Amino acid sequence: MPTAIDSQRRKHFQEEGYLIIRRLISGSDLLDLDLMIDRLLDGELKPVTAYEGWLPDHFYTFWEPEMKDRTELPRRDRIRLMSNMYHHHPYFKAIGGHAAIYDVISSLYQAGVQMLSDSMFMKPAHHGIEAALHQDTAFWPKLEPNAMNFWLAIDSATVENGCLHVIPASHTIDLPHHDHPIQGHILHDHDVDIANQIPIELEPGDAIFFNSGLAHRSYPNPSDRSRRAYAAVYGAENLRHVEPWKSSTIAEKTPDYRFELIEPPTSAS
Ligand SMILES: O=C(O)CCC(=O)C(=O)O
């Protein structure tokens, strides 16, 4: 059944810049994704589909600082981020275009949906690093309407293990960011109305959809529970490139991935 986004929820998304949907993904779909994410982290899954002739020998991987060579630790405990599975693996292509996700986004945009990229955000127990405060709009040229972020909890995401925090209604202005050697582009607390910041605690299968201009962050994970999330950036079918497109990556050279129209799932309304 498509997730119904009524006018009240759409208004909340427009005004506050985000929408939480509980139990968006459940049952065997969630179990399979959980398993595939661990296979990804363990280095078992390899890219199998080329993107514009580019077939990398591994998925884009951002190691936790100083963890790459600590091979005495499990691989899954040393990785912060893996990306672009959608473009290089049929399982993730299907997940990125999952009807439950597609329905919410097309309902919020009132349009068809495009995919830019997907990522797996990992925050290993005891040492997962922070994601500094930022707006994702700082990472790519101006789009109209803004892109949309999707973030799905695979493990429970709580204040203790480094859940997302957002600043409601911060999506209406593109704030100037500061360059950062690890995180790319960041905001300082005094750049925003930090008193408004709220934690987004989610159970496995719960998701938050947010305007890419929404200021957000996650704190380090000192707890003994890992915090894995599957995330992606989508755009409206009718998005306009206000500035010439160029994607920005900070860890490895990758092709210039572009928005790609998603085939509407058969159950999409
Ligand atoms: O999951 C995290 O820790 C950070 C996620 C994030 O920055 C994003 O989804 O843009």
Ligand as a Chemical Component Dictionary entry (heavy atoms), coordinates in Angstrom:
data_LIG
# 
_chem_comp.id                   LIG 
_chem_comp.type                 NON-POLYMER 
_chem_comp.pdbx_formal_charge   0 
_chem_comp.three_letter_code    LIG 
# 
loop_
_chem_comp_atom.comp_id 
_chem_comp_atom.atom_id 
_chem_comp_atom.alt_atom_id 
_chem_comp_atom.type_symbol 
_chem_comp_atom.charge 
_chem_comp_atom.model_Cartn_x 
_chem_comp_atom.model_Cartn_y 
_chem_comp_atom.model_Cartn_z 
_chem_comp_atom.pdbx_ordinal 
LIG O1 O1 O 0 24.289 9.578  9.162  1  
LIG C1 C1 C 0 25.044 10.480 9.489  2  
LIG O2 O2 O 0 25.771 10.383 10.468 3  
LIG C2 C2 C 0 25.124 11.745 8.687  4  
LIG C3 C3 C 0 24.154 11.756 7.541  5  
LIG C4 C4 C 0 24.239 12.939 6.669  6  
LIG O3 O3 O 0 24.986 13.855 6.875  7  
LIG C5 C5 C 0 23.366 13.008 5.511  8  
LIG O4 O4 O 0 22.474 12.148 5.347  9  
LIG O5 O5 O 0 23.529 13.953 4.710  10 
# 
loop_
_chem_comp_bond.comp_id 
_chem_comp_bond.atom_id_1 
_chem_comp_bond.atom_id_2 
_chem_comp_bond.value_order 
_chem_comp_bond.pdbx_ordinal 
LIG O1 C1 DOUB 1 
LIG C1 O2 SING 2 
LIG C1 C2 SING 3 
LIG C2 C3 SING 4 
LIG C3 C4 SING 5 
LIG C4 O3 DOUB 6 
LIG C4 C5 SING 7 
LIG C5 O4 DOUB 8 
LIG C5 O5 SING 9 
# 
